[in-house]
Amino acid sequence: MAYNKIVLKGNGHFIEGELASGQTPKPGQCISLKSDGKYEAWNGAADGERDEVIVLCENVNLGQLVTEAYADGARFVAYIPCPGDELQVLVASGENIAIGDKLIIDDGTGKCLETTGSPEMEPFKAIASSGGALGADGLVRVRFTGH
């Protein structure tokens, strides 16, 4: 089932900010704060690194859809989830997500991947499947676990 918004059920907090130059992410991607106060696609030391989770949302005030990328350097709306919140995250092409799979955040892209290796953090659990291997990046419904 497709949903037209990123946050489906939640008690977290919405934030606004400005994307760094060269950043054109889509709603559902995770972003991180840079030292200049702007935001970029999740940028840590490795996939699954433990850090603050911020999920980019559609900007309903501008009529933006969940499938539309933000413009380079644009103002954005994002969401900091609380445990138990349900939302959609952008999962990388080629991933095959089943209900119950744990997801990690991909360093450098902010897209989610099925857990591999020994990550520091698995913040999301799939509560819907991707319907097979994704031919392109796609949104998958998840629950934020907080760990």
C-alpha positions as a printed Julia matrix, in Angstrom:
147×3 Matrix{Float64}:
  0.0    0.0    0.0
  1.37   3.41  -0.96
  1.18   6.33   1.43
  1.45   9.98   0.4
  3.42  11.05   3.46
  6.56  10.07   5.33
  5.35  10.23   8.93
  2.4    7.85   9.39
  2.11   7.71  13.21
  4.37   9.58  15.53
  5.24  11.44  18.67
  8.56  12.81  17.44
  9.49  16.34  16.4
  9.46  18.14  13.08
 12.37  20.42  12.28
 13.2   22.8    9.45
 16.6   23.63   8.05
 18.66  24.28   4.96
 20.35  21.7    2.76
 24.02  22.1    1.99
 25.13  22.96  -1.53
 25.08  19.96  -3.85
 22.41  18.12  -1.83
 19.21  17.02  -3.62
 17.78  14.25  -1.39
 14.29  12.8   -1.51
 11.77  12.46   1.31
 12.46   9.3    3.3
 16.25   9.73   3.19
 18.11  10.33   6.44
 20.16  13.49   6.8
 22.79  14.77   9.22
 23.9   18.13  10.54
 27.17  19.6    9.24
 29.5   21.88  11.19
 28.21  24.93   9.23
 24.62  24.35  10.45
 23.37  23.01   7.1
 22.31  19.42   6.43
 23.52  16.73   4.06
 22.71  13.11   3.23
 23.59  10.93   6.24
 27.34  11.24   6.66
 28.97   9.15   9.37
 31.97   6.9    9.8
 30.2    3.81   8.41
 26.86   2.27   7.47
 24.79   1.75  10.61
 26.76   4.17  12.76
 25.02   5.25  15.99
 23.93   8.88  15.68
 20.88  11.13  15.67
 18.2    9.94  13.22
 16.59  12.66  11.1
 14.27  11.63   8.24
 13.56  14.09   5.44
  9.82  14.7    4.88
  7.74  16.03   2.02
  7.11  19.76   2.27
  3.3   19.89   2.18
  3.34  23.7    2.4
  4.92  23.77  -1.05
  2.8   20.92  -2.44
  5.79  18.57  -2.61
  5.09  14.87  -3.08
  6.97  12.06  -1.3
  8.54  11.16  -4.65
  9.99  14.61  -5.38
 13.6   15.45  -4.6
 14.47  18.68  -2.84
 16.27  21.35  -4.87
 19.97  22.0   -4.27
 20.4   24.06  -1.09
 16.63  24.26  -0.42
 14.87  24.73   2.91
 13.45  21.44   4.14
 11.1   19.8    6.63
 12.36  16.71   8.48
 11.33  14.49  11.37
 13.2   13.21  14.43
 11.34  10.01  15.39
 10.61   8.5   18.81
 10.55   4.73  19.46
  7.34   3.23  18.12
  6.79   5.87  15.44
  5.73   4.54  12.03
  7.06   6.15   8.89
  8.31   5.47   5.41
 12.01   5.46   4.64
 13.73   5.45   1.27
 15.29   2.03   0.67
 18.11   1.63  -1.86
 17.56  -0.03  -5.22
 18.22  -3.78  -5.23
 17.2   -4.33  -1.6
 14.59  -7.03  -0.9
 12.89  -6.12   2.38
 10.61  -8.55   4.24
  8.36  -7.75   7.2
 10.48  -7.9   10.35
 13.8   -7.08   8.64
 16.02  -4.64  10.52
 17.34  -1.7    8.5
 20.45   0.44   8.82
 21.25   3.84   7.33
 23.71   3.88   4.43
 26.63   6.23   5.0
 26.88   8.85   2.27
 23.38   8.41   0.82
 21.04   8.36   3.82
 19.03   5.55   2.2
 18.18   2.45   4.19
 19.57  -1.03   3.67
 18.81  -4.43   5.16
 21.19  -4.96   8.09
 24.59  -6.4    7.23
 27.65  -6.97   9.38
 27.66  -5.72  12.98
 26.25  -2.18  12.88
 26.2    0.12  15.9
 22.54   0.95  15.29
 19.54  -0.69  13.58
 16.99   2.11  13.93
 14.2    0.69  11.78
 12.17  -2.54  11.58
 10.15  -3.18   8.42
  6.41  -3.48   8.98
  5.72  -3.92   5.26
  7.68  -5.7    2.54
  9.25  -4.15  -0.52
  7.45  -6.74  -2.68
 10.72  -8.23  -3.96
 14.01  -6.69  -4.97
 13.53  -2.99  -5.65
 14.25  -2.02  -9.25
 14.66   1.58  -8.12
 14.88   3.33  -4.75
 11.52   2.98  -3.01
  9.68   3.86   0.19
  9.09   1.09   2.74
  6.93   1.34   5.86
  8.94   0.9    9.06
  8.75   1.3   12.84
 11.49   3.31  14.56
 13.07   1.1   17.22
 15.39   3.73  18.67
 18.44   1.43  18.74
